[in-house]
Amino acid sequence: MTTLSAPKLIPNTDPAIESIREKVLKGQRLTLEDGQVLYRTTDIWSVLELAKIVRDRIHPGVAYYNINRHLNYSNVCALSCKFCEFARKQGEEGEYTRDLDYIKEQGRKAVESGATEFHIVGGLNPYLPFEYYTEMLCELRKVAPNVHLKAFTAVELVHLARIAKVYKRDDTQAGVRWVLQRLKEAGLGSLPGGGAEVFDERVHKEAFKTKIGAHEWLDVHLVAHELGLNTNCTMLYGHVDQIDERLRHMEILRRSQDQALHRLGYEGDPEGYIAEGIQESEQITAPVITLNMDGSKLPTPAMSNRGGYYQTITPLPFFPDGSALEHLPGPAGIENLRTIAVTRLMLDNFPHVKAFWIMQTLPMAQLMLEAGADDIDGTVVWYDITKAVGEGTHQETTELDLKRAIGEAGYQAIERDTLYRRVERDGSSWKVEV
């Protein structure tokens, strides 16, 4: 009788991870070379484990969702980005621009559903006057006074400065400040993070050369922070970008956040790691500031009198179907999971990492809660930018589904508002915890 011997188990631990582990446990900033290791190692389990350690330090035992509605006011766009399936030209089949009656109706439905947030973005419509945008916010504020208006990407805001004739090529901040001040008076509460894509000039030229680049995007968020507006940011990956370009994107963002947190009073480490040769970061003089240790004090909305900050980073996988880059495969599940984890580890001063379930799918978002993410977004209802599965723009999930998904992942589901204050709810009536 032949006896089968047990298979020899081969350790899958990468020795190169150990120095990174030491830095993570000490709360130190990782280098771009560390990021390369995290992206390329076959020991993905250690990468996910380290991301979970940091995630659970900052948000032990909990994960967040919200009751929100997305509003895409127009898909008419002057740009022709290669990765975009959303945009249409005026007169093209499927183009639309919402009138104020439609927008007010959406506001009333938001109140009825108990939504705490409107997420408002659209194309760069060259036929709409600046007043359309202020009137949209004003009308929403009238019909939905308690719903937070998170609206307009940096790309849209530069476009608004142009149509308002206050844009200056050599001083982006001045025109954007004028626009943001008026939008804030009309009801703007914070900025979403779209339009960042990947901060790299090669990627910019190849995939979205007519869109603003890193400098202007960062200028918009800098001005918003100075005006006390919180913002968010994204990274659209998996198209023509390379790993080193994604890491460069992360370095630029965390240095920008260093500056925002320093304004809020954080002291930081003047000896912390700062990557060399990244032009967008050269004007930032703030020290390295991390928030990834046990007991780290996260910024709060109460600090808005001193300025705003980045709340959330949302990595977004590229979907090639229907775009000019549809010959590309797009990122697969393991890459998406790894990217969430690397983002949590590299962006050590961002309070939140979001697994946007619309683009990751709800089951994958559950897994990502174990890999660095602490937020899966909200009920959404209508979303016309892109989609992971299904057809059409009605992409809605329920609060019950979101709570169940978070609970199954082993976390307590916490409903939050746009500024990450906990929400106390009684049906469609709600209030934030004091």
Summary of the structure (lengths in Angstrom):
residues: 434
radius of gyration: 21.5
end to end distance: 73.0
largest distance: 88.1
contacts: 1444
relative contact order: 0.16
helix: 40%
strand: 16%
